[in-house]
Amino acid sequence: MKMYTTLMSAYGASAGISYKFGGTVANTLQAHRVIQFFQESSGPAIADKLVNSLYRQYFEEEKHPSSEETLLTACKEAGIPEEEAKKVVADRDEGLLETKMKIREQQSNGVDSVPYVVVEGRRRDVTIQGANEVEDYVKALEKIVKEAS
């Protein structure tokens, strides 16, 4: 674990992120539910803002990843109207079944870690799973381009 935290701290520092590793490790289903709900209702730009806020709060501020306070802060930072955010966050069943179904679907596709990126090619797809270097993504893209020509 020490090697992981050292490596992640170095990666984070180069990107201006000050990782802290003392936060609560908890179930993130409610966070995924809120992200999924607003991605479908408000679009991917809002979902990206939610994810960025949740990551910052968890990895830099050691906040609980699925607490109402954390989720409401993320919604506010994403520009979601307060009343709408409160309604969705408070109703822990809103969109829950759909979120669980999407998780099961991805698990059946072999996804068991994040990030999980599939670069679709003409002849075959290239999958990149877990934390990787930028060079790994470049190699995958180069491989797809080479096979397409």
Buried (B, 14 or more C-beta within 10 A) or exposed (E): EEEEEEEBBEEBEEEEBEBEEEBEEEEBBBBBBBBBBBBEEBEEEBBEBBBEBBEBBBBBEEBBBBBEEBBBBBBEBBEBEEEBBBEBBEEBEBBBEEBBEEBEEEEEEEBEEEEBBEBEBEEEEBEBBEEEEEEBBEBBEEBBEEEEE
